Amino acid sequence: MFEDVEEKVKMNNQLFFSHSSESLQELIKLMKAQKHRTIVMWAFDCAKETLKQFEEKYPHEKRPRNCLELCEDWSKGKIKMPIAKKAILDSHAVAKEIEDKEYGALCHAIGHAGATVHVETHGIGLPIYELTSIVLKFGKENYQEHIKEKIKYYYDRLMFWNENIDKINYNWVGFLLKDNLKHNDKTKASE
């Protein structure tokens, strides 16, 4: 299940997971079947824990938090994309500035979670970077169980949002409401 990860760890790659990682295929399959809004809420939800972990070590660095807050405002139509885009890029910039691979990966994960408002395919960036951070934290000998637990958490949270996205009271920006039509068309086409 982790052969591709093991190879990337050996080669000292910057990222240990990708779209083709065997361990992420079930999650990716489930993500592809979701409405854009579902992926957005899932990304915001999962990134809150990522942000909490980051802020425990870097409590004075506010750019990742700002990224999530402004992207949430964007998803509600309170701000326009250029403001959110700057916040996303600022979160990614923190990763380079802190010279801490483990926590830098968390900043990238948060940036991708925010960018999910723009395009749902950014959503997979959250696990790709956060799981890389977990490998860095626990080392190449001890990461497997932590990764399995985290992937299960992602999957479970995505199932929660799949079941509840239309039940929440959330003031969505117009372009995120259009996914109901696309999703319904995809569902009819697959029947």
KESEKOL-172448 format. One record per residue: chain; residue in one letter; residue number from 0; x, y, z of N, C-alpha, C in turn. Coordinates in pm, 1 decimal. Each point is the difference from the previous one (the first is absolute). Layout:
REM KESEKOL-172448
R  mol  type  seq  n.X  n.Y  n.Z  ca.X  ca.Y  ca.Z  c.X  c.Y  c.Z
R  A  A  NUM  X  Y  Z  X  Y  Z  X  Y  Z
...
END
This chain:
REM KESEKOL-172448
R  mol  type  seq  n.X  n.Y  n.Z  ca.X  ca.Y  ca.Z  c.X  c.Y  c.Z
R  A  M  0  82.0  -120.9  0.0  -82.0  120.9  0.0  86.1  127.0  0.0
R  A  F  1  118.4  -8.2  54.5  84.5  118.7  10.9  130.9  -12.6  -77.5
R  A  E  2  4.9  -89.8  -96.2  124.7  -19.3  -75.5  43.7  128.3  -69.2
R  A  D  3  -96.1  70.5  -60.3  32.9  124.9  -69.2  49.2  106.0  98.5
R  A  V  4  -56.5  1.4  119.0  43.1  93.5  103.8  142.1  -34.5  43.9
R  A  E  5  24.3  -129.0  23.7  132.6  -45.1  42.4  106.9  43.1  -100.9
R  A  E  6  -32.7  -14.3  -128.1  94.7  37.9  -105.5  27.7  150.7  3.5
R  A  K  7  -103.3  79.0  19.0  16.9  145.5  5.2  76.8  43.4  124.4
R  A  V  8  -20.4  -70.6  110.5  75.5  29.0  122.4  148.1  -30.4  -24.2
R  A  K  9  27.9  -116.7  -59.5  138.0  -38.3  -30.7  69.5  102.4  -88.4
R  A  M  10  -73.3  51.3  -97.1  56.7  95.4  -94.8  3.4  142.3  56.9
R  A  N  11  -49.5  13.9  124.1  -2.4  128.8  68.7  -80.2  105.0  -78.6
R  A  N  12  -111.8  -44.5  -60.0  -88.1  92.1  -71.3  -58.0  102.3  95.6
R  A  Q  13  -45.9  109.8  -55.5  -63.0  102.4  82.8  -138.7  -46.1  45.1
R  A  L  14  -71.9  -69.5  -87.4  -131.5  -54.8  32.3  6.0  -151.8  -7.0
R  A  F  15  -67.0  -64.4  93.1  0.3  -145.5  4.4  -129.7  -59.6  -54.2
R  A  F  16  -98.1  85.0  -29.4  -129.5  -43.8  -52.6  -30.2  79.7  -125.9
R  A  S  17  -85.7  -57.0  -85.4  -40.0  67.4  -123.7  -138.1  -50.5  -40.7
R  A  H  18  -49.9  51.9  -111.8  -128.9  -45.3  -52.4  0.7  -149.0  -32.2
R  A  S  19  117.0  -53.9  -25.5  7.5  -142.0  -36.6  33.6  -91.6  118.1
R  A  S  20  13.9  54.8  118.9  31.7  -83.6  116.7  -108.3  -104.7  22.7
R  A  E  21  42.9  -123.8  10.5  -93.5  -110.2  20.6  -88.1  22.8  122.1
R  A  S  22  58.0  52.3  106.8  -73.3  18.6  124.6  -109.8  105.9  -9.2
R  A  L  23  2.1  82.9  -104.0  -99.2  107.6  -13.0  -109.0  -29.2  -103.3
R  A  Q  24  6.7  -111.7  -68.2  -90.9  -24.7  -111.7  -147.5  -6.5  39.5
R  A  E  25  -32.2  -62.9  110.8  -140.5  -6.6  43.1  -51.6  139.0  37.6
R  A  L  26  82.3  76.6  66.8  -37.8  136.3  36.6  -20.7  84.1  -126.0
R  A  I  27  90.5  -8.7  -94.4  -11.2  76.6  -124.5  -126.6  -38.2  -76.2
R  A  K  28  -28.1  -128.8  -4.4  -122.0  -47.0  -67.4  -123.5  61.9  65.5
R  A  L  29  -4.2  0.7  131.8  -113.1  59.2  71.0  -5.6  151.2  -23.2
R  A  M  30  114.8  65.0  -1.8  3.2  144.5  -22.9  -57.2  36.0  -137.0
R  A  K  31  32.2  -79.1  -100.3  -46.4  28.2  -136.6  -151.8  -8.7  -12.9
R  A  A  32  -64.0  -70.0  89.7  -145.9  -17.0  -6.0  -75.3  108.8  76.4
R  A  Q  33  72.4  95.3  58.5  -62.7  99.9  86.0  -31.4  130.4  -72.1
R  A  K  34  -94.8  71.4  56.5  -26.1  137.4  -41.6  119.9  84.9  42.6
R  A  H  35  22.2  108.2  -71.7  108.8  92.2  33.4  -15.6  49.2  144.1
R  A  R  36  -121.6  37.5  39.1  -24.6  50.5  135.3  36.4  -103.4  106.6
R  A  T  37  -23.1  -126.1  -29.4  33.6  -106.1  95.3  150.9  -3.0  23.1
R  A  I  38  75.8  8.6  -108.6  146.0  -1.1  11.3  48.3  123.4  75.2
R  A  V  39  -62.5  114.9  -24.5  37.7  122.5  70.4  -21.0  -15.8  150.4
R  A  M  40  -117.1  -45.7  40.1  -27.0  -13.8  144.4  90.4  -105.8  62.5
R  A  W  41  23.8  -107.7  -71.8  91.0  -104.3  48.4  140.3  57.5  19.8
R  A  A  42  47.7  76.9  -96.9  134.1  57.3  9.3  9.7  97.5  116.9
R  A  F  43  -99.7  86.8  15.1  0.9  94.0  113.5  -0.6  -76.5  132.2
R  A  D  44  -84.8  -100.3  8.0  -13.6  -81.0  121.4  133.5  -67.5  35.6
R  A  C  45  57.9  -70.2  -95.2  125.7  -71.1  26.3  114.6  96.2  27.5
R  A  A  46  1.7  113.8  -66.5  110.3  95.5  16.9  -0.5  66.5  136.7
R  A  K  47  -112.2  -2.0  69.1  -3.2  59.4  134.8  96.2  -72.6  93.8
R  A  E  48  5.4  -132.7  -10.0  94.4  -77.2  81.6  143.6  26.8  -43.1
R  A  T  49  20.3  13.2  -129.6  132.4  29.0  -53.9  47.4  135.2  51.4
R  A  L  50  -88.4  97.6  -4.1  31.7  134.2  49.1  30.7  -2.8  149.8
R  A  K  51  -79.1  -73.5  74.4  22.6  -9.7  145.4  140.1  -54.7  28.3
R  A  Q  52  37.6  -103.9  -70.9  133.0  -58.2  17.9  108.3  102.2  -35.2
R  A  F  53  -17.3  70.2  -110.9  98.4  100.3  -41.7  13.1  109.1  105.9
R  A  E  54  -111.5  50.5  49.5  2.0  112.2  94.1  54.5  -38.2  137.7
R  A  E  55  -2.1  -128.8  32.7  61.8  -42.1  126.1  150.0  27.5  -1.2
R  A  K  56  62.6  -15.0  -114.4  143.8  25.9  -10.7  30.5  143.1  -42.1
R  A  Y  57  -86.0  57.7  -81.6  21.1  135.7  -53.1  -120.9  88.7  33.0
R  A  P  58  -20.2  29.9  129.5  -121.2  74.3  39.1  -6.2  143.6  -53.0
R  A  H  59  112.5  58.3  -33.8  -0.8  139.2  -44.6  -10.7  13.9  -151.7
R  A  E  60  7.2  -110.6  -70.2  -11.1  3.5  -147.1  -147.2  -14.9  -36.7
R  A  K  61  -60.4  105.8  -49.9  -144.3  4.1  -24.3  -41.0  -19.7  -146.2
R  A  R  62  94.6  -9.1  -91.6  -37.4  -9.7  -141.2  -78.2  -126.3  -35.1
R  A  P  63  33.7  -117.4  53.1  -84.9  -116.5  -30.5  -144.0  16.4  51.0
R  A  R  64  -16.1  54.6  119.5  -135.2  25.5  53.1  -72.6  100.2  -89.2
R  A  N  65  70.1  104.7  -37.7  -58.3  101.5  -86.7  -45.9  -62.5  -132.0
R  A  C  66  78.3  -92.5  -51.4  -35.1  -70.5  -122.7  -134.7  -70.0  14.4
R  A  L  67  -15.1  -78.6  104.5  -126.0  -73.5  17.9  -117.7  94.5  21.8
R  A  E  68  20.6  103.6  80.5  -109.0  93.2  28.6  -43.3  75.3  -125.7
R  A  L  69  97.4  48.0  -77.7  -35.5  74.3  -121.0  -59.9  -91.3  -106.8
R  A  C  70  47.4  -123.0  -8.2  -59.0  -93.0  -97.2  -142.3  -37.7  39.7
R  A  E  71  -25.3  -8.5  128.3  -137.9  -22.7  44.1  -86.8  120.0  -37.8
R  A  D  72  52.7  120.9  19.8  -73.9  119.4  -42.7  -25.5  -1.8  -150.4
R  A  W  73  98.8  -44.3  -76.4  -14.8  -9.5  -145.4  -111.8  -98.4  -34.8
R  A  S  74  -4.5  -114.2  70.0  -102.6  -100.9  -28.5  -140.3  51.5  29.9
R  A  K  75  -8.0  107.1  78.7  -129.6  60.8  33.0  -27.4  125.4  -83.5
R  A  G  76  93.0  34.1  -87.3  -18.4  116.5  -84.2  28.8  132.2  69.2
R  A  K  77  64.3  -4.1  116.5  29.9  122.7  75.0  120.7  74.3  -56.4
R  A  I  78  89.8  -72.2  -64.6  117.0  61.7  -62.4  17.6  -59.8  -138.8
R  A  K  79  82.7  63.5  -78.5  26.9  -47.8  -136.0  126.1  -85.5  -1.3
R  A  M  80  14.6  -76.3  -107.2  110.1  -95.0  -14.7  138.9  59.7  18.3
R  A  P  81  32.5  119.3  -53.2  137.7  49.1  15.3  45.7  14.3  145.9
R  A  I  82  -90.3  35.3  88.4  35.7  12.3  142.0  29.8  -138.2  57.7
R  A  A  83  -84.7  -95.8  -31.0  21.0  -137.3  48.3  126.2  -60.0  -62.0
R  A  K  84  21.8  26.7  -127.7  118.4  -53.6  -67.8  127.7  47.8  67.5
R  A  K  85  3.9  128.2  36.7  118.1  52.9  69.8  20.2  -72.8  133.3
R  A  A  86  -108.6  -24.6  71.8  9.0  -70.4  129.0  49.3  -142.9  -19.6
R  A  I  87  -44.8  -64.9  -106.1  44.2  -136.9  -30.8  150.2  0.4  -27.3
R  A  L  88  43.7  92.0  -84.7  143.4  9.7  -31.9  82.5  34.9  123.2
R  A  D  89  -55.8  81.1  89.3  69.2  34.1  124.2  18.0  -123.2  88.2
R  A  S  90  -99.9  -87.9  3.9  12.8  -123.4  78.3  111.7  -86.4  -57.1
R  A  H  91  5.1  -9.8  -132.3  108.0  -76.1  -64.2  136.3  65.2  26.5
R  A  A  92  3.9  133.0  5.6  126.3  70.6  23.9  56.9  -32.0  138.0
R  A  V  93  -86.8  -18.3  97.2  44.8  -33.4  135.5  84.3  -127.6  -2.8
R  A  A  94  -41.9  -96.4  -80.1  70.5  -128.6  -9.1  146.4  20.9  -37.8
R  A  K  95  24.1  92.2  -88.6  137.1  25.8  -44.6  78.6  80.4  102.8
R  A  E  96  -67.9  87.3  70.1  66.7  89.2  94.2  42.1  -68.9  130.1
R  A  I  97  -77.1  -97.5  45.9  29.1  -58.0  131.8  109.8  -105.5  -2.2
R  A  E  98  36.9  -48.4  -116.2  105.1  -101.1  -12.8  -22.5  -117.9  95.2
R  A  D  99  -120.8  -48.9  -1.2  -42.5  -111.4  84.4  -88.1  -87.3  -89.0
R  A  K  100  55.0  -107.8  -53.1  -71.6  -80.7  -99.9  -132.6  -53.3  51.7
R  A  E  101  -0.3  -49.4  123.5  -122.4  -57.9  55.0  -111.3  104.0  8.7
R  A  Y  102  30.3  115.0  57.7  -102.2  102.7  17.9  -22.3  81.4  -126.1
R  A  G  103  100.1  5.0  -85.5  -18.0  62.0  -130.7  -102.2  -77.4  -81.9
R  A  A  104  4.6  -131.0  8.3  -98.2  -82.7  -71.1  -141.3  29.3  50.2
R  A  L  105  -13.4  30.3  128.7  -131.7  36.3  53.8  -49.6  130.7  -61.3
R  A  C  106  91.0  95.9  -19.6  -38.1  127.3  -63.7  -48.8  -23.0  -143.0
R  A  H  107  68.7  -87.1  -71.3  -44.1  -33.1  -136.1  -136.1  -70.0  3.2
R  A  A  108  -20.0  -88.6  96.5  -128.9  -69.1  12.7  -112.6  101.1  22.1
R  A  I  109  24.3  96.7  85.5  -100.0  103.8  28.9  -26.0  84.5  -124.8
R  A  G  110  105.7  35.5  -70.7  -17.0  75.9  -124.1  -85.5  -74.4  -100.6
R  A  H  111  22.6  -129.9  -13.4  -80.7  -79.8  -92.9  -144.5  -12.3  47.8
R  A  A  112  -18.9  -10.4  129.5  -137.2  -5.1  52.3  -74.8  127.4  -39.1
R  A  G  113  64.1  115.2  17.0  -62.8  126.4  -38.7  -26.3  8.3  -149.3
R  A  A  114  96.2  -45.6  -79.3  -11.5  6.8  -146.3  -108.9  -91.3  -54.0
R  A  T  115  -51.1  -88.4  81.3  -107.1  -89.7  -41.3  -125.2  79.0  -38.0
R  A  V  116  -16.3  119.6  55.3  -113.0  83.7  -39.4  8.2  28.9  -150.2
R  A  H  117  119.2  24.8  -49.2  18.4  31.1  -142.3  -27.3  -121.3  -87.8
R  A  V  118  68.4  -109.7  29.8  -14.9  -123.1  -77.4  4.8  -117.5  97.2
R  A  E  119  -99.7  -86.7  -7.0  -7.7  -110.5  96.6  120.2  -93.4  -6.1
R  A  T  120  68.9  -3.8  -114.0  115.7  -89.1  -10.9  117.2  42.8  89.0
R  A  H  121  -3.1  122.3  51.0  102.3  39.7  97.6  -15.7  -77.9  130.7
R  A  G  122  -118.3  -54.8  22.0  -28.1  -70.2  124.8  98.6  -111.0  30.9
R  A  I  123  46.4  -71.5  -100.5  93.2  -110.8  24.5  134.5  50.9  50.4
R  A  G  124  29.9  126.6  -23.1  124.7  57.8  52.2  6.0  -2.6  151.8
R  A  L  125  -115.2  12.9  63.5  -3.7  -7.2  146.6  58.5  -131.7  49.3
R  A  P  126  -51.5  -117.1  -40.8  61.4  -124.1  47.5  141.8  -22.3  -51.2
R  A  I  127  28.1  37.4  -123.9  135.2  -22.2  -52.6  103.7  66.9  90.1
R  A  Y  128  -24.3  124.1  36.1  96.7  71.9  84.1  -8.4  -40.5  147.4
R  A  E  129  -121.5  -16.0  51.1  -10.3  -35.8  142.1  56.2  -139.2  26.9
R  A  L  130  -24.3  -94.0  -89.2  55.3  -134.3  19.0  152.2  1.1  -10.8
R  A  T  131  53.2  83.0  -87.5  145.8  16.2  -6.9  52.3  49.9  134.2
R  A  S  132  -70.8  94.1  59.4  38.0  52.6  131.5  0.6  -110.8  106.2
R  A  I  133  -96.7  -89.4  -7.8  -7.7  -110.3  96.8  120.0  -93.1  -14.9
R  A  V  134  38.5  -29.8  -122.9  118.1  -84.3  -21.6  123.4  68.6  58.7
R  A  L  135  12.0  129.9  -23.8  114.2  74.5  55.4  -2.0  -1.9  153.1
R  A  K  136  -116.7  9.2  57.5  -13.8  2.2  146.0  36.5  -134.5  63.4
R  A  F  137  -50.3  -108.6  -57.3  17.1  -130.5  63.5  115.9  -81.4  -55.7
R  A  G  138  55.8  43.0  -110.0  115.1  -70.2  -56.0  -39.6  -116.0  -88.2
R  A  K  139  95.5  -42.8  -82.2  -28.8  -102.1  -100.5  -31.3  -136.9  57.9
R  A  E  140  30.6  -21.1  125.7  -27.3  -130.4  62.5  -135.3  -6.1  70.8
R  A  N  141  -57.4  116.5  33.8  -116.1  1.3  90.2  -122.4  75.0  -51.3
R  A  Y  142  -7.9  33.2  -124.4  -108.2  85.3  -49.0  -125.3  -75.1  -44.0
R  A  Q  143  11.2  -128.1  -35.7  -108.1  -70.9  -70.1  -135.2  4.9  72.4
R  A  E  144  -2.6  -33.3  125.9  -127.2  -1.0  73.1  -59.1  139.8  10.1
R  A  H  145  85.1  99.7  18.8  -47.9  138.9  7.5  -62.0  42.4  -133.6
R  A  I  146  60.9  -41.5  -108.7  -52.1  32.5  -133.3  -134.0  -69.7  -22.7
R  A  K  147  -8.2  -127.4  34.8  -126.5  -72.6  -15.9  -112.7  67.8  77.8
R  A  E  148  29.7  40.6  123.9  -100.3  67.8  83.0  -42.9  131.7  -63.0
R  A  K  149  96.3  74.8  -50.7  -31.3  130.5  -58.4  -81.3  -15.6  -127.8
R  A  I  150  33.0  -96.0  -83.3  -76.9  -22.7  -122.7  -142.8  -42.3  35.2
R  A  K  151  -14.9  -82.7  100.5  -134.7  -38.1  45.7  -76.0  123.5  48.4
R  A  Y  152  68.8  86.9  72.7  -61.9  124.6  46.3  -47.7  83.2  -119.4
R  A  Y  153  85.1  17.1  -101.4  -39.4  75.2  -120.3  -124.0  -62.4  -63.1
R  A  Y  154  2.2  -130.8  -14.4  -110.1  -72.2  -63.4  -129.3  18.0  79.7
R  A  D  155  9.9  -18.3  132.5  -117.6  13.8  86.5  -57.0  141.5  -4.3
R  A  R  156  87.2  100.6  2.0  -46.9  139.4  -5.2  -63.7  30.0  -135.7
R  A  L  157  55.5  -57.4  -105.0  -58.7  21.1  -132.1  -137.8  -65.1  -8.7
R  A  M  158  -15.6  -116.7  57.5  -131.2  -64.7  3.5  -98.9  85.4  80.4
R  A  F  159  46.3  56.6  111.7  -86.2  87.8  79.7  -49.8  117.1  -83.8
R  A  W  160  93.4  67.4  -70.2  -39.5  116.7  -78.9  -83.8  -41.2  -120.8
R  A  N  161  24.2  -115.4  -55.4  -82.7  -50.1  -109.2  -145.6  -13.1  46.0
R  A  E  162  -18.6  -51.2  120.0  -134.3  -22.4  52.7  -66.5  126.8  52.4
R  A  N  163  78.6  101.6  33.5  -55.4  116.8  68.2  12.0  132.8  -74.3
R  A  I  164  61.3  2.8  -117.1  25.8  127.9  -66.2  -127.8  78.4  -28.9
R  A  D  165  -107.0  -68.1  -33.1  -124.6  69.7  -31.3  -85.1  26.9  124.2
R  A  K  166  47.7  -42.1  115.1  -74.1  21.1  124.1  50.8  120.1  80.0
R  A  I  167  117.7  51.9  -36.4  56.7  109.1  77.8  -50.7  134.3  -50.9
R  A  N  168  -7.1  95.6  89.7  -39.2  135.6  -35.1  128.6  79.1  -23.3
R  A  Y  169  33.8  19.9  -126.2  125.7  65.1  -36.9  -30.0  91.0  -118.1
R  A  N  170  44.6  120.3  5.4  -25.3  97.0  -106.8  104.9  -12.5  -109.1
R  A  W  171  -20.8  -91.9  -91.7  96.8  -29.2  -105.6  4.3  109.9  -104.7
R  A  V  172  119.0  26.8  -50.1  16.0  86.7  -115.8  -63.6  -70.9  -120.0
R  A  G  173  -51.4  76.2  -92.7  -75.2  -56.0  -111.9  70.1  -108.6  -77.7
R  A  F  174  128.5  17.0  -31.9  66.6  -100.6  -84.0  11.5  -135.3  68.2
R  A  L  175  -6.9  -4.1  131.8  4.6  -129.3  69.0  -137.7  -67.1  5.4
R  A  L  176  -104.2  76.0  -26.1  -134.0  -59.9  -5.8  -25.7  -67.2  -133.5
R  A  K  177  74.9  37.1  -100.5  -17.3  -58.2  -132.7  38.2  -146.9  -3.4
R  A  D  178  76.9  -44.3  99.5  42.2  -140.2  -2.3  -116.5  -95.7  20.3
R  A  N  179  -110.3  46.3  53.5  -117.7  -87.1  10.0  -42.3  -46.0  -138.2
R  A  L  180  0.2  90.3  -95.8  -39.1  -34.9  -136.6  100.5  -96.3  -61.0
R  A  K  181  130.6  31.6  12.3  103.3  -88.1  -54.6  -8.1  -137.3  64.7
R  A  H  182  -12.4  -2.6  134.1  -4.0  -126.9  73.0  -121.5  -83.2  -43.3
R  A  N  183  -115.8  65.2  -12.8  -120.2  -71.2  -41.9  16.8  -55.5  -140.9
R  A  D  184  63.9  76.6  -89.4  25.9  -47.8  -135.6  93.0  -119.8  1.7
R  A  K  185  105.3  4.0  84.6  94.1  -113.0  9.4  -71.5  -123.9  51.5
R  A  T  186  -87.5  18.2  99.4  -73.8  -111.5  58.1  -91.9  -63.3  -103.5
R  A  K  187  -72.4  81.8  -77.0  -89.9  -52.0  -103.2  77.8  -72.4  -108.8
R  A  A  188  114.3  53.7  -37.5  81.6  -60.9  -105.0  53.0  -137.0  41.7
R  A  S  189  23.9  -18.6  129.8  56.6  -125.4  47.2  -107.2  -105.2  28.5
R  A  E  190  -125.4  39.7  -2.5  -108.1  -95.3  29.0  -31.1  -90.7  -116.9
END
